[in-house]
Amino acid sequence: MSVAILIKFKSTDRAPLYISVATQGEYHGVWLSAAEKLGLKWVPLFEDGPVVDVSDLPTLLDEFRQLRDALAGSPKNDAILEHIDLILEEFSRLDLTEVSRISIG
């Protein structure tokens, strides 16, 4: 199993965007423990499949950045850091007025 983000758009002509986050093992072994130490709100909920309102997206993206900062400096986390960068890049390309739903699980 894995954790992923599914973004649906208001336009029915546009296909949903699927963004891989982490494998289940990586999520539990790295993401979750770091998120709990940082006191993050959203990242610990990923496994439960939260729906993130577009208005909460800045908070979610800030959590990704905090997690990235906390994991930086250790070569064993290089692949995770690159993946977080890709997630942030995907979100930066979105026009939030076109997004209807963001699900994570």
N, C-alpha and C positions, 0 to 999 in steps of 0.2 A: 504494500500500500504506500501511498504518498500523500503529501499535502500540496494542494494547488489552489490557484485563484481562477475563478470563472467570472468574466465580465460580460454582461449582456447589454445590448444597446437598444435604444428606443426604436430605431429603424429596423423593421423586420427584414429588410434587404441585407443587413449587415450580420455576418456570422459572429457568434460569440468569440471572445478572446480567452484562450486558456494559457495560463502562466504557471509553469511548474515551480514549486517553492522548495520542497525537500522530500527525501525519502522519509518513511516513517521512523526508521532508525536514526537518521541524522536529525530529524525534528526532535525526537526524545533525547538523544544524546548530546546535542549541541544547542539547538535553537531554544528549546523549552527551558533548559537549566539556565542559560544566559538571560532569557527574558524574565524569568522569575527573580533572578538576582538584581536585575535592573528595575523591577517593579512595573513591567509593561502590562498594558491592559489587553490589547488585541492579540498579540502573538501567542500567549498561552491558550487562547480560545480557538486557535486554528483547527485543532482536531475535532472540535464540536460542530464545525460548520457554520460559523457566524455569517450573517448577512451584514455587510458594511454599507451604511448609507453614504452617499457621495459627500455629504457634509462632514463625515468622519474621516474621509480620506487623508486630509493633512495630518491628523493624529497617527493614522496607520503608517503613512510614509515616514513620519518622524520616528516611529518605533523601528522601522527597518533601518534607518540611519543610526539610531542608538545601538541597535544590535550589531550593525556593521562595525561601528567604532569599538565596541566591546570585544569583538572577535579579532580585530586587526592586531598585527604584531606577532602573530603566531603563524609560521609557515604552514602548519597543518590545516589552517583555516582558509588558505588561499582560494581554493575552489568555491567555498561557501561565500567568500567575499565577492568573488567574480559573479556568482549567481545573484547575490543581493543587488549588485550594481545593475545587472540585466533587468531585474524586477523593477528597480527604480527608473531605469531607462524606458521600459515599456509604459509605465504610468506617466512619465513625462510627455509621452507622445499622444496621450489621450486628450480629447476634447471632452471635458467632464459634463458638458451640457448634453452630450449624446449618450451618456451612460444611464442605463435604467436600473441596473442591479450589479452588486459586487458580492459574490459568495466565495467563501474560503472553506476548504475542508479537504 
